[in-house]
């Protein structure tokens, strides 16, 4: 989406920092969607929010954990 110039900036909000450098125009905010999200991530000026949080690495998680982050 950044290459297509659809957005001026993007913020990756995730539980862990990225392992590779992010492209220009993409910032990082550490958060866990299973807990209250800090007011530091001020979403009022955001026009779009894409929720991709999910537990998807198997095995190693309890069955109930898949429902903590995945939307119904």
Backbone bond lengths (Angstrom), bond angles and torsions (degrees), N, CA, C in turn:
res aa  C-N    CA-C-N  psi(-1)  N-CA   C-N-CA  omega(-1)  CA-C   N-CA-C  phi
1 X - - - 1.437 - - 1.527 111.70 -
2 X 1.329 116.77 -34.24 1.470 118.84 178.92 1.523 110.15 -66.98
3 X 1.311 116.87 -38.01 1.474 119.97 179.78 1.518 111.22 -64.91
4 X 1.308 116.49 -31.19 1.462 121.35 -179.51 1.523 112.07 -82.76
5 X 1.341 117.12 -1.07 1.476 123.13 179.62 1.518 111.81 58.94
6 X 1.341 116.27 31.86 1.452 120.12 178.78 1.518 112.40 -78.16
7 X 1.341 115.62 -27.99 1.458 121.44 -179.68 1.516 109.40 -129.89
8 X 1.330 116.17 148.07 1.464 120.69 177.01 1.519 111.32 -74.65
9 X 1.326 115.15 -36.94 1.457 119.59 179.47 1.520 109.14 -151.66
10 X 1.308 115.40 159.31 1.460 121.71 176.90 1.521 107.77 -135.21
11 X 1.323 116.16 150.04 1.451 121.20 176.72 1.524 108.22 -124.43
12 X 1.307 115.82 123.86 1.449 122.33 174.24 1.521 107.26 -90.88
13 X 1.317 117.16 115.05 1.464 121.68 178.03 1.517 106.72 -108.33
14 X 1.325 116.24 117.56 1.457 119.95 -174.44 1.517 110.06 -149.45
15 X 1.312 115.58 165.13 1.457 121.74 -178.63 1.531 111.65 -74.04
16 X 1.320 117.08 -24.74 1.466 121.66 179.20 1.522 110.22 -130.97
17 X 1.323 116.21 147.72 1.468 119.11 177.09 1.526 111.19 -65.66
18 X 1.305 117.25 154.10 1.472 120.11 178.18 1.522 110.69 -66.46
19 X 1.320 116.20 150.49 1.465 120.37 -179.68 1.526 111.28 -85.03
20 X 1.301 117.38 -18.76 1.468 122.32 178.79 1.524 108.78 -118.90
21 X 1.321 117.21 154.79 1.471 119.62 177.38 1.529 111.43 -58.77
22 X 1.320 115.14 142.02 1.463 119.76 178.18 1.522 110.36 -82.45
23 X 1.315 117.14 151.88 1.469 120.37 177.83 1.531 110.97 -63.31
24 X 1.289 116.30 160.37 1.461 121.71 176.82 1.520 109.35 -58.07
25 X 1.323 115.82 135.85 1.457 120.75 179.25 1.519 113.68 91.42
26 X 1.344 116.96 -2.58 1.457 121.22 179.54 1.522 108.79 -113.28
27 X 1.329 116.77 122.72 1.455 121.72 178.74 1.515 110.54 -106.01
28 X 1.313 116.16 169.60 1.459 121.49 -179.92 1.524 110.25 -123.90
29 X 1.322 116.42 138.86 1.461 123.32 176.15 1.518 107.15 -135.02
30 X 1.328 116.76 120.74 1.460 120.44 -178.92 1.518 110.37 -80.49
31 X 1.333 116.39 124.69 1.458 120.69 176.33 1.525 109.92 -159.36
32 X 1.312 114.85 161.57 1.456 122.96 178.52 1.521 106.07 -122.96
33 X 1.323 117.66 114.56 1.465 120.73 -175.37 1.519 113.24 -67.32
34 X 1.322 117.40 -9.00 1.458 120.44 176.62 1.522 111.39 -81.74
35 X 1.334 116.60 -6.41 1.463 122.67 179.90 1.526 108.23 -123.53
36 X 1.337 118.57 164.99 1.469 119.51 176.39 1.531 110.89 -57.55
37 X 1.310 116.02 137.49 1.458 121.41 -178.90 1.524 108.96 -86.70
38 X 1.304 115.85 130.59 1.462 122.71 -176.11 1.525 111.22 -58.67
39 X 1.334 114.89 147.48 1.459 120.17 176.33 1.522 111.64 -68.14
40 X 1.326 116.94 -11.87 1.474 119.82 176.62 1.518 111.03 -60.52
41 X 1.319 116.64 -29.63 1.464 120.69 176.12 1.517 106.03 -88.84
42 X 1.312 116.03 84.00 1.459 122.38 -176.01 1.524 109.58 -78.39
43 X 1.316 115.42 103.85 1.455 120.52 -175.88 1.525 113.35 -87.67
44 X 1.320 118.28 0.24 1.465 119.96 -176.27 1.519 112.78 -63.37
45 X 1.328 117.74 -33.61 1.459 119.11 -178.70 1.527 112.01 -92.88
46 X 1.327 117.01 7.22 1.461 120.18 179.21 1.517 109.77 -89.84
47 X 1.307 115.06 138.65 1.452 120.01 178.79 1.521 111.70 -94.05
48 X 1.331 117.25 -27.79 1.462 122.34 -177.16 1.522 109.54 -132.62
49 X 1.325 117.08 142.07 1.462 122.80 170.30 1.526 106.51 -134.25
50 X 1.323 115.47 124.77 1.460 121.64 177.90 1.527 107.61 -108.70
51 X 1.305 117.76 121.63 1.465 122.56 -178.09 1.530 108.23 -100.46
52 X 1.318 115.92 108.70 1.460 121.23 178.52 1.525 111.78 -117.60
53 X 1.323 117.89 10.00 1.458 120.45 -177.11 1.525 110.18 -65.24
54 X 1.313 115.12 130.98 1.464 120.66 178.52 1.516 109.43 -166.03
55 X 1.302 114.93 145.89 1.459 119.14 169.96 1.518 105.35 -84.97
56 X 1.298 116.02 121.59 1.461 118.24 -174.35 1.518 112.92 -136.93
57 X 1.304 117.77 -2.72 1.458 118.98 179.11 1.525 108.91 -92.66
58 X 1.284 115.99 124.96 1.458 120.52 -178.98 1.511 109.39 -121.83
59 X 1.261 121.22 156.97 1.456 127.39 -13.36 1.508 110.23 -80.77
60 X 1.309 117.00 -172.15 1.448 120.28 174.27 1.505 115.14 119.47
61 X 1.311 118.35 -2.77 1.459 120.77 179.28 1.516 109.23 -119.53
62 X 1.318 114.62 148.27 1.455 119.56 174.05 1.522 109.09 -69.78
63 X 1.318 118.01 150.10 1.461 122.86 -178.16 1.531 111.52 -53.67
64 X 1.339 117.41 -42.49 1.461 121.81 -177.27 1.527 112.67 -65.05
65 X 1.329 117.48 -27.75 1.462 120.64 -177.97 1.524 112.57 -62.58
66 X 1.308 118.11 -27.86 1.461 120.48 -179.95 1.522 111.63 -65.28
67 X 1.325 117.87 -22.15 1.451 122.01 -179.52 1.522 112.62 -92.42
68 X 1.333 117.99 -8.23 1.456 121.70 179.12 1.533 112.27 -72.85
69 X 1.309 117.17 -30.84 1.459 120.46 -176.37 1.519 113.28 -116.21
70 X 1.299 118.12 -26.61 1.460 121.43 -177.04 1.522 109.68 -79.75
71 X 1.311 116.23 133.90 1.471 119.90 179.26 1.521 109.69 -74.59
72 X 1.350 117.57 144.57 1.468 120.61 179.13 1.509 110.95 -70.85
